[in-house]
């Protein structure tokens, strides 16, 4: 039987790459986005549907439309998210709430809506796309890192909870991806959130990102790891995506806390 995946945030970046990757492997795809585009309209194995993770009705409608067209849903990929780079003291409470509404509560709402279907099937996989900042947080992303770290804890707890129904939960953690529209799509939100007294330090961090020797994450890296998670029936939970994310995971998982923190303090120390 042909399997079906529902992917949020499919209009560009990781989501669009994941749609194409699943199609290349013969899956049906429910490609959801806040403002539907005819990206895949000529492919009968794709249903493009409106889904705004902050709008519960749109979530229910997309799930129902997908099941009506394809008969079932085997995997849900919670990919939709918004980014933020800011100094905490300059970040308005409204912006913090916006980040959590999408990155945390939106993921939880999509998950809450799909669980009954997967439970009845006694099978399925929920994949939550987080970030390597949840593994190795860097400066000036405290709000964003907090939102992704929340989903890390949520996912692990849920993995145990849903295992009694043969439903798996997985985490895919991308690294820095400069070739996506992620930064430009969030530039208006970040305007003015790095005051001038942080400017020199922020410039240092940006330079470090541009010059990092571990490489960076490509859209294809994330699509491949999402597909690996969807087709892996083991109890494996976390899938780093991209050379830099793999390096971060290695740093965090293979060193003592003391060694890890020593490295991080040295990495982020201000350069005179």
N, C-alpha and C positions, 0 to 999 in steps of 0.2 A: 504494500500500500504506500502511495506517495505521501510523504509527511508534509506538514504545514507549519510555518513559523510566522508569528506576528512580531514585527519590529517597530519600535517607536523611534521617532526622530529620523525618518528615512529619507528626508529630502536632500541631504548632503552628507559629506564626511563619513564617519564610521558607519552610520546607519545605511547610507546608500551603498557603500562598499559591501556591507553585509548582505543587503538584498541581492546584489549581483552575484555574490559568492554562493549563496544558497540556491539561486536559480541555476548556476553553473553545475550544481550537484543534484539537480532534478527536483528540488523541493517546490511546493507551492508557497507563495509569500504574500502575507498581508502587510503591505508597506504603508505605515501610518505616519501622519505628519499633521501639524497644526493647520497648515494651509495646503491642501492637496495640490500636487503638480502632476502633469501627465508624463512623468519621467519614464514610466514603464507600461504605458497604456496599450502598447502593441503586443504585449505578452499575455497570453491567456492564463498563464500560471501566476499572475500577479493581480491582486486586488489592492488598489490605492484607496485608502480610507482616511477620513479626518479623525484625528485623535489628539486632543489637548490633554495632557496628563493632569492639568488643574481643573478639568471639566469632567466630572464623573459620568455624566450622561453620554458624552462623546466616547468614553472608554467602553461603556456597555454596548453602544451602537456599533463600534468597530469590531468588538468581539463577536457580536451576534451576526454581523454581516459576513465576517470571515467564516464562521461555522456554517452559515447558510450556503455560501459559495463552495467551500471545500469539504464540508462535512465534519471537520474536527480541527483542533489546534493542538500541536504536539509540543511546541516550544514558544515561549514568549521572551523577547529580548528587550529589557528596559534600558534603552540607549539614550533616549531624550534627556538632555540636561543643559544647564547654562553655567558658564564659567565666570570667575571673578578673580581679579588680582587687585588687592587694595590694602591700604593700611587700616588696621582695625579701628583706630580712633576716628578715622575719617569716613567710616562706612555707616550710612544711615540705617536705622532699624528697619525701615521699609525695604531696603535692598537685601538685608539679611533674610527677611521674611520671604522675599521673592525667590532667593536661592533655595531656601528650604522647601518652599511650596512646590517647586519643580523637582529638585534633586532628591528630596527625601519623601515628602508627602505624596508627590506624583507617582513615584516608584511604588510606594506602599499601596496607593489606590489601584493602580493597574494590577498589582499582585493580588490584592484583596478580591478584585473582580474576576480574575482568571482562576483562582484556586478551586472554586466549586466545580468548574468544568474538568479540570485535571484530576480532582479527587474522584469524580464520578467515573472517569476513564481508567483510574488506577494507573496512570502513567503520564509522563510529561516532564518538561524541564523549564525552569525559570532562570534566566541569565541576567544578572544585574551588572551593568557597566559602571565601574567606579573610576579610580585614578591611582597612579603610583604615588600621588600626594597623600593618599590614605595610608600608604606603607612608610614612605619617607617624606614627611611634610617639609616644605621649604618656606622661607619667610614670605610675607605679603600675600599669602593665600589661605589665611587662617579660617575664613568663613567657608570658602570652597572646600578646603580639606576637611573641615568639620562635617559638611554635608555628605561627602563621600565616605568618611569614616563611619558615619551613622549607618550608611547602607552596608558597609562591611559587617558590622555587628548584627544588623537586621538579617542579612543573608545567611550568616552562619547559624544563628538561632533557628531561622526558618528551615534550613536544610535538615536539621534534626527533627523538627516538628512535622514536616511533610513526608519524611521518609516512610512513615507508617502507611502511606497511600502510594508508595512507589513513585513519588514525585521528587525530582532532584532540583536543587538550587545551586547555582554556580556564580562565581564572580570573575569577570574579565577586567583587568586593570591596565588601561593604556598609559603610555608615557606622554612626553611632550610631542605634539604633532603640528609642526609649523605649516604643513601643506594643507591643512583643513581650514575651513572658514570659522573655526571656533572662536578665535580671538577677535576677528573683525565683527562677527555677529554680536559680540558682547562689548564692543568698544564704547558705545554710548552709555551703557550701564557703569562702566569703569571711569568715565570722565570725571576728573577732579578728585579721585579717591586715593591718589598718591601725592600728598602735599609736598611742597618743595623741600621741607626738611627731611624727607625720605628719598628725594630724587637721586642723589648720588649713589645711595645704596641700591636703589631700584635699578639704576643703569648698570651697576656691577652685576646684579643678578641676571638681567637680560643678556649681558655679554657672556656670562657663564653658560646660559642656555644655548646661545648661538654657537659657542665654541666647545660644547661638551664632546668628549672623545668617545663616549659610549655609543654615539649615534642617537637617532631619534625615532619616533614611532610613525609608521606609515599607515594609511587607511587599510591597506591590504593586511598588515600585521594584525590589526584588530579584528577584521573580518575572519581571518583564518583561526584566530583563537576563539572567537564566538562560535564558529562552526565546530571546532574541536570540542568545546564545552557541550554543545548541543548533541554531539554524537558519542560522548564519553559516558558510559554507564557505570563508571567507577564512582567512588566516594570523593574523588578529588574535588576540592572546593575552589581554589584560586588559580587563575591563568593569567600571568603577566603577559602583556602584549607590547612588543617593541623592544629593541635592544636596550634602551635606557630603563624601561620598566623591569626587564629581566635583571639588569644590573642592580636596581634598587631592591628587588626581592632578594637577590643573593646577599646584598649588604645587610639587610635586616634579618634574614632568616639564619645566616651562618655565622654571625658574630654575637658576642655577648653584648649586653646592653651598654656596658662601659666602652667597649670597642666601637660599637655603632655610634654612640653619642660623641666620642672623641673625633671620629671622622666627620660627623655632621657639623660640629662646632668649627672644625678647621675649614670645612668647605664654605661655610656661610659667614666666617669672620670678616668684618669690614676691612677692605684693603686701603691702607693709608696712601 
